[in-house]
Amino acid sequence: MRYWKPELIFAEFMGPPGQFVDQFGGIPWGLPEDKWPTCSGCEAPMSLLAQFAHHSDRLDLGKDGRVLYVFICGDDCETWDPECGANKVLILDDAEMKPGRTPLPPDLTPDHLLPECRITCWTAKDDGLSEELAPWFVSPDMDPSHSGLSEEDRVKPEYCTRLGSVPTWIQHIETPDGFRFAGQIVYCLEIHDPIHAKISCREVNGKTTCEIHTGRTHPLYIYPATDEKGKWFLEFADFGDCGMGYLFVDPDPVRPDGRFLWQCY
Ligand SMILES: [Zn+2]
């Protein structure tokens, strides 16, 4: 099955993008102020986890010009649950969008924003899994660990941040009823060299840990990739213990909808 991996740049020290771009974290583009979602648990405005534009292959939102926003509560609410109101997926038609970046709600400080990483390109790949085997990974009544799936097929979907193909669940299959899998987000994002950022590094138990100071109260944590120069892993979202977020979409032409949930070890 085809899937798309993002190339990411750390955008905290760059100016506003000038138009809607696919991105993780930061400030939404085009979202009307009155649609900024609040958490049903703590009633605080949620933080943008990602925004993506419709693409007929990569992310089918049911109509050209549509965009999708995923928000998540920055407090200790039950953000893993797709139904409890501590995260929110919004899909808007282009006619519903407002020009420019959305002003921050008054009670949302930069500390609540997730680190902004822009997607400079999507690389299309194929994991070799056939479409007929997809239900073994997405249908809650089918468990790939107790199936006739070969070990070779079971490990074909790549464990990474991407759109497309089927999810690599950390725990059990949890596809929300009536939704199709759209993509997944690892808690740590792989980014290119964060140019302009002042990074301070130290060794902790033989591992290099670095900090970027961005004007938040606390620094962001970042780790150099050991296998590729110029690549870093940025601690992006709190999905429990090294978790993964899963995105689902119902690309209905009239009432599109989405769900988000996460699992961890
Ligand atoms: Zn909350």
Residues whose N, C-alpha, C, O or C-beta is under 5 A from the ligand:
A	BS01	ZN	C39 G41 C42 E43 C73 D75 C77 A86
